[in-house]
């Protein structure tokens, strides 16, 4: 697991609960016109982020990012196994690529990996408000998707 992301009904209440439960600490936060993306850490390492979900997302949920080697090969394995690519691969700041997917039963998960130099297919670059933050671009899709 390379990243843990919570789309919460209220990120501040969620952080109070999980911070107490797991001892998480607040890390940097990106505050913009659509709200706060609060990073959190455990043992001094930033491991995820949370934000208040936009109204078009029907329920709060955790999105887990699995670290893989080649994003394009992994996306093909998702499709071959009966899953679906919802979005991506998308390049995020820092040079890694992500894809949001569903398994054959509809459960949502995400992949994070590198792109081979010979990759072809649909992709788009996600622009973060903070180009130095390799994680901040992840949430951009959820808040700014059509």
N, CA, C and O of each residue as an XYZ file, in Angstrom:
584
protein
N       0.852     -1.153      0.000
C       0.000      0.000      0.000
C       0.908      1.228      0.000
O       1.733      1.403      0.897
N       0.749      2.062     -1.000
C       1.618      3.235     -1.068
C       0.948      4.510     -0.576
O       1.634      5.492     -0.294
N      -0.374      4.518     -0.466
C      -1.071      5.735     -0.053
C      -2.450      5.364      0.445
O      -3.069      4.429     -0.063
N      -2.933      6.091      1.440
C      -4.264      5.899      2.010
C      -4.988      7.225      1.898
O      -4.478      8.250      2.352
N      -6.170      7.219      1.299
C      -6.874      8.473      1.081
C      -8.325      8.326      1.536
O      -9.018      7.390      1.138
N      -8.772      9.253      2.367
C     -10.147      9.226      2.869
C     -10.937     10.382      2.286
O     -10.549     11.544      2.415
N     -12.040     10.055      1.647
C     -13.022     11.041      1.223
C     -14.080     11.007      2.317
O     -14.936     10.123      2.322
N     -14.032     11.947      3.231
C     -14.831     11.924      4.458
C     -16.061     12.821      4.350
O     -16.106     13.733      3.524
N     -17.043     12.557      5.183
C     -18.181     13.467      5.286
C     -17.717     14.790      5.890
O     -18.212     15.852      5.513
N     -16.768     14.730      6.826
C     -16.179     15.898      7.466
C     -14.757     15.510      7.845
O     -14.557     14.756      8.797
N     -13.770     16.010      7.116
C     -12.400     15.549      7.332
C     -11.907     15.850      8.745
O     -11.133     15.068      9.297
N     -12.335     16.963      9.346
C     -11.846     17.302     10.684
C     -12.345     16.303     11.731
O     -11.586     15.896     12.611
N     -13.615     15.908     11.639
C     -14.142     14.889     12.544
C     -13.469     13.540     12.285
O     -13.164     12.797     13.217
N     -13.245     13.239     11.014
C     -12.584     11.979     10.664
C     -11.156     11.951     11.216
O     -10.712     10.944     11.767
N     -10.437     13.082     11.059
C      -9.066     13.106     11.569
C      -9.051     12.956     13.091
O      -8.190     12.261     13.629
N      -9.974     13.586     13.782
C     -10.033     13.451     15.244
C     -10.209     11.982     15.630
O      -9.560     11.507     16.562
N     -11.071     11.267     14.928
C     -11.302      9.854     15.220
C     -10.063      9.017     14.928
O      -9.583      8.298     15.805
N      -9.536      9.100     13.701
C      -8.399      8.269     13.307
C      -7.109      8.693     13.996
O      -6.261      7.854     14.301
N      -6.959      9.980     14.241
C      -5.777     10.442     14.965
C      -5.715      9.838     16.351
O      -4.654      9.399     16.795
N      -6.851      9.812     17.038
C      -6.918      9.200     18.369
C      -6.739      7.689     18.291
O      -6.025      7.101     19.103
N      -7.386      7.065     17.314
C      -7.341      5.610     17.177
C      -5.946      5.104     16.853
O      -5.487      4.131     17.451
N      -5.263      5.753     15.910
C      -3.977      5.262     15.419
C      -2.782      6.119     15.809
O      -1.643      5.737     15.541
N      -3.015      7.265     16.435
C      -1.908      8.140     16.800
C      -1.347      8.917     15.619
O      -0.201      9.365     15.663
N      -2.136      9.082     14.568
C      -1.673      9.835     13.406
C      -1.470     11.296     13.768
O      -2.135     11.838     14.650
N      -0.534     11.919     13.064
C      -0.230     13.332     13.223
C      -0.577     14.062     11.933
O      -0.479     13.498     10.843
N      -0.982     15.316     12.065
C      -1.212     16.118     10.872
C       0.126     16.435     10.231
O       1.094     16.760     10.918
N       0.173     16.338      8.916
C       1.337     16.749      8.138
C       0.907     18.007      7.373
O      -0.023     18.696      7.793
N       1.559     18.303      6.288
C       1.193     19.479      5.500
C      -0.260     19.384      5.048
O      -0.840     18.299      4.998
N      -0.824     20.510      4.727
C      -2.192     20.562      4.191
C      -2.212     21.512      3.009
O      -1.507     22.521      2.991
N      -3.027     21.177      2.026
C      -3.254     22.049      0.883
C      -4.629     22.662      1.093
O      -5.629     21.946      1.145
N      -4.685     23.977      1.212
C      -5.954     24.661      1.431
C      -6.250     25.490      0.197
O      -5.497     26.397     -0.159
N      -7.358     25.162     -0.449
C      -7.736     25.865     -1.665
C      -9.208     26.209     -1.651
O      -9.889     26.016     -0.644
N      -9.698     26.717     -2.763
C     -11.093     27.158     -2.827
C     -12.107     26.031     -2.632
O     -13.253     26.298     -2.273
N     -11.712     24.789     -2.860
C     -12.645     23.666     -2.687
C     -12.482     22.978     -1.340
O     -13.177     22.001     -1.062
N     -11.581     23.466     -0.502
C     -11.427     22.885      0.821
C      -9.999     22.499      1.136
O      -9.058     22.878      0.438
N      -9.862     21.734      2.209
C      -8.552     21.324      2.714
C      -8.281     19.867      2.387
O      -9.137     19.004      2.579
N      -7.072     19.601      1.888
C      -6.585     18.236      1.730
C      -5.535     18.062      2.817
O      -4.418     18.565      2.698
N      -5.898     17.346      3.877
C      -5.046     17.197      5.046
C      -4.217     15.920      4.938
O      -4.759     14.815      4.927
N      -2.896     16.085      4.859
C      -1.999     14.934      4.886
C      -1.839     14.475      6.322
O      -1.954     15.277      7.249
N      -1.571     13.177      6.517
C      -1.327     12.665      7.860
C      -0.139     11.722      7.837
O       0.197     11.126      6.813
N       0.486     11.606      9.004
C       1.700     10.798      9.107
C       1.608      9.842     10.279
O       0.831     10.031     11.215
N       2.426      8.811     10.193
C       2.589      7.831     11.268
C       4.082      7.533     11.357
O       4.727      7.264     10.344
N       4.619      7.582     12.554
C       6.043      7.307     12.719
C       6.929      8.256     11.945
O       8.027      7.880     11.536
N       6.472      9.489     11.734
C       7.276     10.477     11.028
C       7.207     10.380      9.511
O       7.869     11.157      8.823
N       6.423      9.448      8.966
C       6.315      9.282      7.522
C       4.894      9.626      7.075
O       3.924      9.110      7.629
N       4.774     10.500      6.070
C       3.465     10.840      5.529
C       2.930      9.634      4.777
O       3.578      9.121      3.864
N       1.737      9.183      5.167
C       1.188      7.946      4.597
C      -0.145      8.131      3.888
O      -0.645      7.195      3.264
N      -0.732      9.326      3.975
C      -2.022      9.498      3.318
C      -2.554     10.898      3.448
O      -1.900     11.800      3.972
N      -3.776     11.052      2.948
C      -4.455     12.335      3.006
C      -5.948     12.134      3.127
O      -6.477     11.071      2.802
N      -6.617     13.167      3.600
C      -8.075     13.119      3.694
C      -8.647     14.488      3.392
O      -7.994     15.514      3.584
N      -9.872     14.481      2.920
C     -10.576     15.721      2.641
C     -12.062     15.460      2.732
O     -12.502     14.310      2.717
N     -12.833     16.523      2.825
C     -14.286     16.407      2.824
C     -14.723     16.157      1.395
O     -14.420     16.934      0.490
N     -15.444     15.055      1.205
C     -15.849     14.650     -0.140
C     -16.760     15.688     -0.780
O     -17.525     16.359     -0.087
N     -16.682     15.821     -2.086
C     -17.603     16.718     -2.770
C     -19.018     16.126     -2.752
O     -19.173     14.914     -2.603
N     -20.040     16.958     -2.900
C     -21.425     16.485     -2.824
C     -21.770     15.386     -3.833
O     -22.642     14.559     -3.567
N     -21.081     15.368     -5.012
C     -21.418     14.362     -6.020
C     -20.926     12.969     -5.656
O     -21.333     11.995     -6.290
N     -20.069     12.847     -4.659
C     -19.638     11.532     -4.181
C     -20.660     11.094     -3.132
O     -20.805     11.750     -2.100
N     -21.372      9.989     -3.385
C     -22.526      9.658     -2.546
C     -22.223      9.290     -1.097
O     -23.011      9.621     -0.211
N     -21.117      8.624     -0.835
C     -20.807      8.198      0.532
C     -19.316      8.369      0.805
O     -18.512      8.338     -0.127
N     -18.936      8.549      2.071
C     -17.515      8.585      2.417
C     -16.883      7.218      2.163
O     -17.546      6.187      2.284
N     -15.600      7.217      1.813
C     -14.905      5.943      1.637
C     -13.396      6.143      1.656
O     -12.883      7.237      1.420
N     -12.706      5.043      1.948
C     -11.249      4.993      1.877
C     -10.860      4.530      0.482
O     -11.461      3.599     -0.054
N      -9.867      5.168     -0.104
C      -9.297      4.753     -1.377
C      -7.850      4.366     -1.105
O      -7.060      5.173     -0.615
N      -7.514      3.123     -1.428
C      -6.160      2.620     -1.199
C      -5.403      2.560     -2.517
O      -5.922      2.090     -3.530
N      -4.174      3.043     -2.485
C      -3.289      3.023     -3.645
C      -2.282      1.895     -3.457
O      -1.543      1.868     -2.473
N      -2.260      0.974     -4.402
C      -1.309     -0.125     -4.367
C      -0.123      0.225     -5.247
O      -0.294      0.666     -6.384
N       1.071      0.029     -4.725
C       2.293      0.314     -5.459
C       2.587     -0.840     -6.410
O       2.653     -1.997     -5.995
N       2.763     -0.516     -7.688
C       3.070     -1.518     -8.712
C       4.243     -1.009     -9.542
O       4.611      0.161     -9.444
N       4.823     -1.870    -10.348
C       5.971     -1.468    -11.155
C       5.583     -0.640    -12.368
O       5.963      0.526    -12.470
N       4.835     -1.228    -13.285
C       4.485     -0.595    -14.559
C       2.990     -0.321    -14.573
O       2.191     -1.257    -14.587
N       2.606      0.934    -14.569
C       1.196      1.318    -14.492
C       0.404      0.809    -15.689
O      -0.742      0.387    -15.534
N       0.994      0.842    -16.877
C       0.265      0.409    -18.071
C       0.037     -1.102    -18.062
O      -1.049     -1.569    -18.404
N       1.052     -1.858    -17.675
C       0.892     -3.315    -17.604
C      -0.136     -3.685    -16.541
O      -0.942     -4.593    -16.744
N      -0.113     -2.987    -15.415
C      -1.075     -3.273    -14.339
C      -2.492     -2.922    -14.779
O      -3.431     -3.654    -14.467
N      -2.661     -1.811    -15.500
C      -3.984     -1.429    -15.998
C      -4.521     -2.485    -16.956
O      -5.712     -2.794    -16.936
N      -3.663     -3.030    -17.780
C      -4.084     -4.101    -18.690
C      -4.500     -5.352    -17.912
O      -5.460     -6.026    -18.286
N      -3.783     -5.660    -16.836
C      -4.151     -6.824    -16.004
C      -5.500     -6.598    -15.328
O      -6.283     -7.537    -15.180
N      -5.780     -5.361    -14.916
C      -7.082     -5.045    -14.320
C      -8.180     -5.369    -15.331
O      -9.147     -6.054    -14.999
N      -8.035     -4.881    -16.557
C      -9.053     -5.105    -17.585
C      -9.167     -6.585    -17.952
O     -10.271     -7.106    -18.110
N      -8.035     -7.251    -18.086
C      -8.047     -8.678    -18.438
C      -8.711     -9.520    -17.351
O      -9.287    -10.569    -17.641
N      -8.632     -9.065    -16.107
C      -9.223     -9.801    -14.997
C     -10.691     -9.465    -14.758
O     -11.292     -9.974    -13.811
N     -11.276     -8.616    -15.601
C     -12.684     -8.276    -15.451
C     -12.935     -6.987    -14.699
O     -14.087     -6.636    -14.446
N     -11.872     -6.269    -14.334
C     -12.022     -4.981    -13.668
C     -12.174     -3.869    -14.679
O     -12.233     -4.116    -15.883
N     -12.239     -2.651    -14.192
C     -12.442     -1.491    -15.061
C     -11.513     -0.366    -14.622
O     -11.284     -0.174    -13.428
N     -10.988      0.365    -15.576
C     -10.212      1.572    -15.295
C     -11.192      2.748    -15.290
O     -11.803      3.051    -16.315
N     -11.342      3.398    -14.156
C     -12.237      4.552    -14.048
C     -11.583      5.824    -14.554
O     -12.227      6.666    -15.180
N     -10.292      5.950    -14.275
C      -9.565      7.165    -14.626
C      -8.088      6.851    -14.696
O      -7.537      6.200    -13.808
N      -7.446      7.316    -15.756
C      -6.005      7.189    -15.830
C      -5.558      6.222    -16.917
O      -6.337      5.685    -17.705
N      -4.233      6.044    -16.895
C      -3.242      6.570    -15.962
C      -3.081      8.079    -16.050
O      -3.122      8.674    -17.127
N      -2.894      8.679    -14.872
C      -2.687     10.108    -14.730
C      -1.315     10.337    -14.112
O      -0.941      9.659    -13.155
N      -0.574     11.278    -14.648
C       0.709     11.621    -14.051
C       0.479     12.579    -12.894
O      -0.260     13.555    -13.025
N       1.110     12.301    -11.767
C       1.017     13.183    -10.610
C       2.380     13.811    -10.369
O       3.397     13.268    -10.800
N       2.412     14.946     -9.686
C       3.691     15.591     -9.407
C       4.666     14.612     -8.763
O       4.292     13.825     -7.893
N       5.897     14.671     -9.195
C       6.915     13.751     -8.698
C       7.237     12.665     -9.707
O       8.207     11.925     -9.541
N       6.417     12.566    -10.767
C       6.729     11.636    -11.848
C       6.059     10.280    -11.798
O       6.206      9.503    -12.741
N       5.334      9.962    -10.749
C       4.648      8.668    -10.749
C       3.300      8.809    -11.443
O       2.842      9.915    -11.729
N       2.681      7.677    -11.705
C       1.408      7.620    -12.416
C       0.407      6.870    -11.566
O       0.766      5.931    -10.855
N      -0.860      7.283    -11.638
C      -1.907      6.605    -10.883
C      -3.046      6.226    -11.818
O      -3.245      6.850    -12.860
N      -3.780      5.212    -11.438
C      -5.003      4.815    -12.130
C      -6.013      4.435    -11.065
O      -5.685      3.740    -10.104
N      -7.237      4.893    -11.238
C      -8.321      4.517    -10.328
C      -9.141      3.448    -11.022
O      -9.489      3.580    -12.196
N      -9.445      2.392    -10.290
C     -10.009      1.195    -10.893
C     -11.138      0.621    -10.046
O     -11.346      1.026     -8.903
N     -11.861     -0.329    -10.629
C     -12.777     -1.161     -9.861
C     -12.432     -2.605    -10.134
O     -11.956     -2.947    -11.216
N     -12.673     -3.457     -9.146
C     -12.513     -4.890     -9.360
C     -13.799     -5.412    -10.009
O     -14.737     -4.637    -10.193
N     -13.872     -6.707    -10.362
C     -15.073     -7.219    -11.026
C     -16.361     -7.070    -10.209
O     -17.452     -7.145    -10.775
N     -16.261     -6.863     -8.898
C     -17.448     -6.680     -8.068
C     -17.805     -5.218     -7.855
O     -18.815     -4.911     -7.220
N     -16.987     -4.317     -8.379
C     -17.267     -2.890     -8.280
C     -16.538     -2.165     -7.167
O     -16.724     -0.959     -7.002
N     -15.710     -2.867     -6.392
C     -14.941     -2.205     -5.333
C     -13.872     -1.302     -5.956
O     -13.172     -1.701     -6.886
N     -13.760     -0.079     -5.427
C     -12.814      0.899     -5.967
C     -11.456      0.743     -5.288
O     -11.370      0.558     -4.074
N     -10.393      0.820     -6.098
C      -9.025      0.831     -5.599
C      -8.194      1.638     -6.589
O      -8.677      1.992     -7.664
N      -6.959      1.925     -6.233
C      -6.092      2.700     -7.124
C      -4.723      2.047     -7.214
O      -4.314      1.297     -6.328
N      -4.032      2.343     -8.287
C      -2.679      1.852     -8.536
C      -1.741      3.043     -8.653
O      -2.128      4.108     -9.135
N      -0.512      2.855     -8.211
C       0.521      3.876     -8.378
C       1.778      3.190     -8.865
O       2.230      2.212     -8.270
N       2.347      3.701     -9.949
C       3.567      3.097    -10.475
C       4.234      4.004    -11.475
O       3.893      5.179    -11.607
N       5.193      3.433    -12.177
C       5.935      4.154    -13.197
C       5.351      3.830    -14.553
O       4.595      2.870    -14.701
N       5.691      4.610    -15.517
C       5.244      4.389    -16.886
C       6.459      3.989    -17.700
O       7.511      4.623    -17.618
N       6.307      2.926    -18.491
C       7.411      2.517    -19.353
C       7.588      3.560    -20.445
O       6.653      4.289    -20.773
N       8.754      3.627    -20.991
C       9.052      4.632    -22.014
C       8.312      4.355    -23.313
O       8.172      5.257    -24.140
N       7.839      3.141    -23.514
C       7.162      2.775    -24.753
C       5.647      2.747    -24.590
O       4.946      2.201    -25.441
N       5.138      3.322    -23.518
C       3.704      3.249    -23.229
C       2.892      4.038    -24.247
O       3.297      5.109    -24.699
N       1.736      3.481    -24.596
C       0.791      4.184    -25.441
C      -0.570      4.095    -24.779
O      -0.798      3.219    -23.944
N      -1.463      4.975    -25.135
C      -2.802      4.931    -24.559
C      -3.212      6.286    -24.026
O      -2.473      7.265    -24.130
N      -4.396      6.324    -23.458
C      -4.931      7.568    -22.919
C      -4.269      7.915    -21.610
O      -4.098      7.060    -20.741
N      -3.905      9.146    -21.473
C      -3.387      9.640    -20.203
C      -3.560     11.139    -20.177
O      -3.698     11.782    -21.217
N      -3.551     11.684    -18.988
C      -3.562     13.131    -18.857
C      -2.752     13.502    -17.633
O      -2.659     12.738    -16.672
N      -2.179     14.664    -17.685
C      -1.378     15.142    -16.564
C      -2.303     15.837    -15.570
O      -3.157     16.635    -15.957
N      -2.129     15.532    -14.303
C      -2.893     16.180    -13.252
C      -2.020     17.266    -12.655
O      -0.883     17.003    -12.263
N      -2.536     18.473    -12.584
C      -1.766     19.593    -12.074
C      -2.147     19.833    -10.627
O      -3.324     19.996    -10.306
N      -1.168     19.855     -9.770
C      -1.377     20.097     -8.346
C      -1.234     21.577     -8.058
O      -0.609     22.315     -8.820
N      -1.813     21.998     -6.962
C      -1.585     23.365     -6.503
C      -0.175     23.515     -5.957
O       0.371     24.619     -5.944
N       0.413     22.426     -5.512
C       1.751     22.463     -4.940
C       2.639     21.499     -5.721
O       2.656     20.307     -5.414
N       3.379     21.982     -6.726
C       4.164     21.096     -7.568
C       5.254     20.325     -6.826
O       5.770     19.341     -7.357
N       5.616     20.745     -5.615
C       6.636     20.013     -4.875
C       6.044     18.805     -4.142
O       6.788     17.979     -3.614
N       4.723     18.699     -4.108
C       4.065     17.624     -3.373
C       3.638     16.522     -4.326
O       2.689     16.699     -5.090
N       4.313     15.406     -4.293
C       4.016     14.289     -5.184
C       2.655     13.683     -4.907
O       2.116     12.999     -5.776
N       2.081     13.899     -3.748
C       0.804     13.288     -3.394
C      -0.389     14.194     -3.680
O      -1.502     13.702     -3.864
N      -0.178     15.506     -3.721
C      -1.303     16.439     -3.792
C      -2.121     16.294     -5.058
O      -3.318     16.579     -5.039
N      -1.525     15.862     -6.156
C      -2.265     15.728     -7.398
C      -3.293     14.623     -7.382
O      -4.195     14.625     -8.219
N      -3.195     13.678     -6.464
C      -4.118     12.551     -6.408
C      -5.557     13.001     -6.230
O      -6.452     12.533     -6.933
N      -5.777     13.903     -5.297
C      -7.143     14.284     -4.966
C      -7.751     15.199     -6.003
O      -8.971     15.359     -6.023
N      -6.964     15.800     -6.855
C      -7.448     16.763     -7.833
C      -8.574     16.170     -8.678
O      -9.554     16.855     -8.972
N      -8.440     14.907     -9.069
C      -9.436     14.255     -9.910
C     -10.789     14.195     -9.211
O     -11.819     14.454     -9.832
N     -10.793     13.858     -7.933
C     -12.063     13.702     -7.224
C     -12.817     15.013     -7.136
O     -14.040     15.038     -7.271
N     -12.110     16.083     -6.915
C     -12.769     17.359     -6.712
C     -13.082     18.041     -8.039
O     -14.075     18.762     -8.132
N     -12.271     17.834     -9.056
C     -12.424     18.589    -10.293
C     -12.906     17.760    -11.473
O     -12.868     18.237    -12.608
N     -13.352     16.544    -11.241
C     -13.835     15.744    -12.364
C     -15.183     16.269    -12.844
O     -15.908     16.923    -12.094
N     -15.509     15.980    -14.088
C     -16.791     16.449    -14.660
C     -17.931     15.582    -14.215
O     -19.076     15.825    -14.595
